[in-house]
Amino acid sequence: MSESDHAVRVRPATREKREQILKAAIEIFGNKGSTNGTLADVAEQVGITHAGVLHHFGSKQKLLLEVLAYRDQDDVAGLAQKHIPDGPELFLHLVRTALTNEKRPGIVQAYTVLSAESVTDDHPSRPYFEDRYTTLRREVAAAFGELCAQEGVTEPDTIAAASAAILAVMDGLQLQWLLHPDAVDLADASAFAIRAIVNGVLHPGPELESYARP
């Protein structure tokens, strides 16, 4: 058997083991945080050694970043085009994402914990979240731009604030849902908030104008 044949034969098993490690890391980092959660914890849950985890991911920092990448891949797993839609369809995608998140509390918990930790000095996930929020604000703003053009809104001065607000509301609702899953309907609350913010851009009410900066 050639070396390439051997690689093909073991590759599915390697992918399966890596996914087991990622799922264990999601649970460990979600429950303990990335500082208190250790590679030994992950290894124990998977039934391998600490060295085995390092063999697949190289370091705790790389595993942490792979956990975040795994979440992103899971976000688009059900999309035919395998990427987040643009334009007004993006708002519907955000609501569908909230609905999907209700079925994957472990991933949501890990994301919430890691995003909060990312604001600390030199945290390995900080560049990921800085880039993520920059990209998402730009994509949501572009979707607002298309929607405003379709609706004939010519002065959408609130787009930047609305884009940041949608992301903040979604992340904040995830936190409330994790703490009180029986009291907060993640999908319904997210849909309500996104609809309210979109309407606020398209049809700003006079009550908001009194708060405008001079």
PASEZA-646787 format. One record per residue (C-alpha): residue in one letter; x, y, z. Coordinates in pm, whole numbers, plus 50000, padded with zeros to 5 digits. Example, Ala and Ser with C-alpha at 12.3 -4.5 7.8 and 13.67 -1.06 7.14 Angstrom:
@rest=A, x=51230, y=49550, z=50780 $
@rest=S, x=51367, y=49894, z=50714 $
// end
This chain:
@rest=M, x=50000, y=50000, z=50000 $
@rest=S, x=50138, y=50342, z=49905 $
@rest=E, x=50166, y=50630, z=50152 $
@rest=S, x=49883, y=50817, z=49977 $
@rest=D, x=49657, y=50510, z=49997 $
@rest=H, x=49730, y=50486, z=50368 $
@rest=A, x=49646, y=50854, z=50418 $
@rest=V, x=49312, y=50807, z=50244 $
@rest=R, x=49238, y=50503, z=50460 $
@rest=V, x=49302, y=50677, z=50793 $
@rest=R, x=49167, y=51019, z=50706 $
@rest=P, x=48801, y=50946, z=50804 $
@rest=A, x=48914, y=50816, z=51143 $
@rest=T, x=49132, y=51123, z=51193 $
@rest=R, x=48843, y=51356, z=51106 $
@rest=E, x=48617, y=51168, z=51347 $
@rest=K, x=48868, y=51194, z=51631 $
@rest=R, x=48924, y=51564, z=51567 $
@rest=E, x=48549, y=51624, z=51579 $
@rest=Q, x=48525, y=51432, z=51907 $
@rest=I, x=48798, y=51652, z=52052 $
@rest=L, x=48627, y=51969, z=51925 $
@rest=K, x=48293, y=51869, z=52076 $
@rest=A, x=48461, y=51790, z=52407 $
@rest=A, x=48645, y=52124, z=52398 $
@rest=I, x=48318, y=52306, z=52333 $
@rest=E, x=48171, y=52151, z=52648 $
@rest=I, x=48482, y=52204, z=52860 $
@rest=F, x=48543, y=52564, z=52753 $
@rest=G, x=48170, y=52638, z=52781 $
@rest=N, x=48152, y=52506, z=53136 $
@rest=K, x=48491, y=52617, z=53269 $
@rest=G, x=48609, y=52892, z=53035 $
@rest=S, x=48924, y=52874, z=52828 $
@rest=T, x=49150, y=52958, z=53124 $
@rest=N, x=49025, y=52699, z=53370 $
@rest=G, x=48941, y=52438, z=53109 $
@rest=T, x=49253, y=52235, z=53029 $
@rest=L, x=49366, y=52007, z=52751 $
@rest=A, x=49379, y=51733, z=53012 $
@rest=D, x=49006, y=51787, z=53073 $
@rest=V, x=48940, y=51757, z=52701 $
@rest=A, x=49160, y=51450, z=52668 $
@rest=E, x=48990, y=51276, z=52959 $
@rest=Q, x=48646, y=51332, z=52811 $
@rest=V, x=48751, y=51190, z=52475 $
@rest=G, x=48940, y=50900, z=52632 $
@rest=I, x=49283, y=50988, z=52496 $
@rest=T, x=49600, y=51138, z=52639 $
@rest=H, x=49703, y=51501, z=52664 $
@rest=A, x=49963, y=51423, z=52399 $
@rest=G, x=49687, y=51285, z=52178 $
@rest=V, x=49507, y=51621, z=52181 $
@rest=L, x=49832, y=51798, z=52099 $
@rest=H, x=49891, y=51555, z=51813 $
@rest=H, x=49567, y=51669, z=51648 $
@rest=F, x=49571, y=52041, z=51731 $
@rest=G, x=49924, y=52136, z=51834 $
@rest=S, x=49836, y=52368, z=52124 $
@rest=K, x=49551, y=52487, z=52341 $
@rest=Q, x=49541, y=52816, z=52151 $
@rest=K, x=49500, y=52638, z=51818 $
@rest=L, x=49227, y=52417, z=51965 $
@rest=L, x=49048, y=52725, z=52094 $
@rest=L, x=49051, y=52885, z=51750 $
@rest=E, x=48938, y=52560, z=51590 $
@rest=V, x=48641, y=52555, z=51828 $
@rest=L, x=48537, y=52896, z=51698 $
@rest=A, x=48590, y=52788, z=51337 $
@rest=Y, x=48381, y=52476, z=51405 $
@rest=R, x=48097, y=52697, z=51524 $
@rest=D, x=48118, y=52905, z=51207 $
@rest=Q, x=48105, y=52592, z=50991 $
@rest=D, x=47802, y=52472, z=51187 $
@rest=D, x=47632, y=52807, z=51118 $
@rest=V, x=47629, y=52744, z=50742 $
@rest=A, x=47598, y=52364, z=50747 $
@rest=G, x=47234, y=52372, z=50640 $
@rest=L, x=47272, y=52640, z=50372 $
@rest=A, x=47274, y=52530, z=50011 $
@rest=Q, x=47524, y=52801, z=49915 $
@rest=K, x=47746, y=52728, z=50222 $
@rest=H, x=47787, y=53091, z=50307 $
@rest=I, x=47585, y=53347, z=50499 $
@rest=P, x=47337, y=53515, z=50262 $
@rest=D, x=47358, y=53884, z=50189 $
@rest=G, x=47097, y=54150, z=50128 $
@rest=P, x=46765, y=54150, z=50313 $
@rest=E, x=46781, y=53769, z=50328 $
@rest=L, x=47050, y=53815, z=50592 $
@rest=F, x=46790, y=53927, z=50847 $
@rest=L, x=46594, y=53606, z=50796 $
@rest=H, x=46915, y=53408, z=50830 $
@rest=L, x=46983, y=53572, z=51166 $
@rest=V, x=46641, y=53462, z=51292 $
@rest=R, x=46697, y=53110, z=51161 $
@rest=T, x=47034, y=53106, z=51336 $
@rest=A, x=46865, y=53190, z=51666 $
@rest=L, x=46623, y=52903, z=51607 $
@rest=T, x=46914, y=52669, z=51535 $
@rest=N, x=47097, y=52788, z=51845 $
@rest=E, x=46810, y=52668, z=52062 $
@rest=K, x=46913, y=52315, z=51959 $
@rest=R, x=47287, y=52356, z=52033 $
@rest=P, x=47322, y=52508, z=52381 $
@rest=G, x=47676, y=52375, z=52420 $
@rest=I, x=47805, y=52570, z=52122 $
@rest=V, x=47616, y=52881, z=52231 $
@rest=Q, x=47757, y=52853, z=52582 $
@rest=A, x=48115, y=52814, z=52457 $
@rest=Y, x=48073, y=53108, z=52217 $
@rest=T, x=47926, y=53330, z=52489 $
@rest=V, x=48202, y=53249, z=52736 $
@rest=L, x=48482, y=53292, z=52483 $
@rest=S, x=48340, y=53617, z=52345 $
@rest=A, x=48330, y=53763, z=52697 $
@rest=E, x=48685, y=53645, z=52769 $
@rest=S, x=48811, y=53793, z=52442 $
@rest=V, x=48803, y=54147, z=52584 $
@rest=T, x=49079, y=54058, z=52832 $
@rest=D, x=49442, y=54139, z=52755 $
@rest=D, x=49618, y=53909, z=52507 $
@rest=H, x=49335, y=53657, z=52493 $
@rest=P, x=49394, y=53427, z=52192 $
@rest=S, x=49037, y=53467, z=52067 $
@rest=R, x=49042, y=53849, z=52063 $
@rest=P, x=49152, y=53881, z=51696 $
@rest=Y, x=48882, y=53634, z=51596 $
@rest=F, x=48605, y=53832, z=51765 $
@rest=E, x=48738, y=54168, z=51650 $
@rest=D, x=48733, y=54043, z=51292 $
@rest=R, x=48398, y=53870, z=51337 $
@rest=Y, x=48218, y=54179, z=51465 $
@rest=T, x=48380, y=54402, z=51205 $
@rest=T, x=48270, y=54164, z=50929 $
@rest=L, x=47919, y=54114, z=51066 $
@rest=R, x=47859, y=54487, z=51114 $
@rest=R, x=47967, y=54544, z=50754 $
@rest=E, x=47740, y=54264, z=50625 $
@rest=V, x=47439, y=54380, z=50825 $
@rest=A, x=47497, y=54740, z=50715 $
@rest=A, x=47511, y=54625, z=50351 $
@rest=A, x=47183, y=54437, z=50399 $
@rest=F, x=47028, y=54751, z=50546 $
@rest=G, x=47156, y=54948, z=50247 $
@rest=E, x=46983, y=54716, z=50002 $
@rest=L, x=46664, y=54716, z=50205 $
@rest=C, x=46659, y=55095, z=50228 $
@rest=A, x=46707, y=55121, z=49853 $
@rest=Q, x=46414, y=54882, z=49795 $
@rest=E, x=46192, y=55078, z=50035 $
@rest=G, x=46292, y=55418, z=49900 $
@rest=V, x=46461, y=55531, z=50220 $
@rest=T, x=46715, y=55790, z=50109 $
@rest=E, x=46866, y=55904, z=50441 $
@rest=P, x=46931, y=55595, z=50653 $
@rest=D, x=47149, y=55773, z=50909 $
@rest=T, x=47094, y=55502, z=51170 $
@rest=I, x=47240, y=55207, z=50975 $
@rest=A, x=47568, y=55189, z=51167 $
@rest=A, x=47396, y=55203, z=51505 $
@rest=A, x=47128, y=54958, z=51396 $
@rest=S, x=47386, y=54708, z=51268 $
@rest=A, x=47573, y=54709, z=51598 $
@rest=A, x=47244, y=54694, z=51790 $
@rest=I, x=47124, y=54381, z=51609 $
@rest=L, x=47444, y=54194, z=51693 $
@rest=A, x=47437, y=54317, z=52053 $
@rest=V, x=47075, y=54215, z=52101 $
@rest=M, x=47133, y=53867, z=51959 $
@rest=D, x=47435, y=53803, z=52181 $
@rest=G, x=47260, y=53949, z=52484 $
@rest=L, x=46953, y=53733, z=52428 $
@rest=Q, x=47176, y=53427, z=52405 $
@rest=L, x=47315, y=53508, z=52748 $
@rest=Q, x=46967, y=53552, z=52897 $
@rest=W, x=46851, y=53230, z=52731 $
@rest=L, x=47145, y=53034, z=52874 $
@rest=L, x=47062, y=53164, z=53221 $
@rest=H, x=46682, y=53126, z=53195 $
@rest=P, x=46592, y=52895, z=52904 $
@rest=D, x=46236, y=52854, z=53030 $
@rest=A, x=46173, y=53228, z=53049 $
@rest=V, x=46333, y=53345, z=52722 $
@rest=D, x=46232, y=53215, z=52380 $
@rest=L, x=46553, y=53277, z=52190 $
@rest=A, x=46410, y=53262, z=51838 $
@rest=D, x=46096, y=53465, z=51908 $
@rest=A, x=46280, y=53731, z=52106 $
@rest=S, x=46548, y=53759, z=51837 $
@rest=A, x=46287, y=53790, z=51563 $
@rest=F, x=46105, y=54061, z=51759 $
@rest=A, x=46424, y=54259, z=51821 $
@rest=I, x=46547, y=54235, z=51461 $
@rest=R, x=46205, y=54334, z=51327 $
@rest=A, x=46189, y=54631, z=51565 $
@rest=I, x=46538, y=54752, z=51470 $
@rest=V, x=46472, y=54710, z=51097 $
@rest=N, x=46149, y=54905, z=51130 $
@rest=G, x=46334, y=55169, z=51327 $
@rest=V, x=46564, y=55223, z=51031 $
@rest=L, x=46291, y=55216, z=50767 $
@rest=H, x=46030, y=55410, z=50965 $
@rest=P, x=46197, y=55616, z=51241 $
@rest=G, x=45941, y=55747, z=51484 $
@rest=P, x=45935, y=56102, z=51623 $
@rest=E, x=45995, y=55967, z=51972 $
@rest=L, x=46344, y=55863, z=51864 $
@rest=E, x=46432, y=56198, z=51713 $
@rest=S, x=46427, y=56367, z=52054 $
@rest=Y, x=46728, y=56157, z=52151 $
@rest=A, x=46930, y=56248, z=51844 $
@rest=R, x=47263, y=56416, z=51904 $
@rest=P, x=47288, y=56783, z=51795 $
// end
